[in-house]
């Protein structure tokens, strides 16, 4: 069974676990379609290529449209791969849904975090800042970052102001609280990257 799908973040809610309310994320994951099967003999590794959310052919590029026509699958919004141990157990056109997971499973979720734009060091790196009293000219600045004469430069990796968020984030080991195959819903414990409506990649965690 494939142990990875794509889903759309619906939002957060509270879920009761052993008479205790915990934060939970609701994810809508309609069945993904097997578009291509990759094997060690043909591609050097075992995997299946899945398509998420069918779209009109005008919504995909011409090279991708040719790929879909070659496999005989209708165009999909997004393609991704999932490693499998036995690709021979799948056929092009098969569907993979939320029933790939069970309640209690630990999964890793990958998404794009919320973009917060350009931020200073206080918000971006939680710097304390300077005195807040009247007369102070040092409130939210980063402070001295130089290295005097030697080495005479700002070292790599120095925490400075810059673009915050909008990057790929992986949250590991989230517990599946509820699986609803009929409505294609998945409820996981805790928060996930991104805003409501963003696309998330869900994969079963091993070990």
HELIX and SHEET records of a PDB file:
HELIX    1   1 UNK A   40  UNK A   43  1                                   4    
HELIX    2   2 UNK A   57  UNK A   59  5                                   3    
HELIX    3   3 UNK A   62  UNK A   71  1                                  10    
HELIX    4   4 UNK A   87  UNK A   89  5                                   3    
HELIX    5   5 UNK A   98  UNK A  100  5                                   3    
HELIX    6   6 UNK A  121  UNK A  125  1                                   5    
SHEET    1   A 7 UNK A   4  UNK A  17  0                                        
SHEET    2   A 7 UNK A  20  UNK A  28 -1                                        
SHEET    3   A 7 UNK A 185  UNK A 189 -1                                        
SHEET    4   A 7 UNK A 168  UNK A 180 -1                                        
SHEET    5   A 7 UNK A 106  UNK A 112 -1                                        
SHEET    6   A 7 UNK A 199  UNK A 204 -1                                        
SHEET    7   A 7 UNK A   4  UNK A  17 -1                                        
SHEET    1   B 4 UNK A  76  UNK A  83  0                                        
SHEET    2   B 4 UNK A  47  UNK A  54 -1                                        
SHEET    3   B 4 UNK A  32  UNK A  38 -1                                        
SHEET    4   B 4 UNK A  95  UNK A  96 -1                                        
SHEET    1   C 2 UNK A 117  UNK A 119  0                                        
SHEET    2   C 2 UNK A 162  UNK A 164 -1                                        
END                                                                             
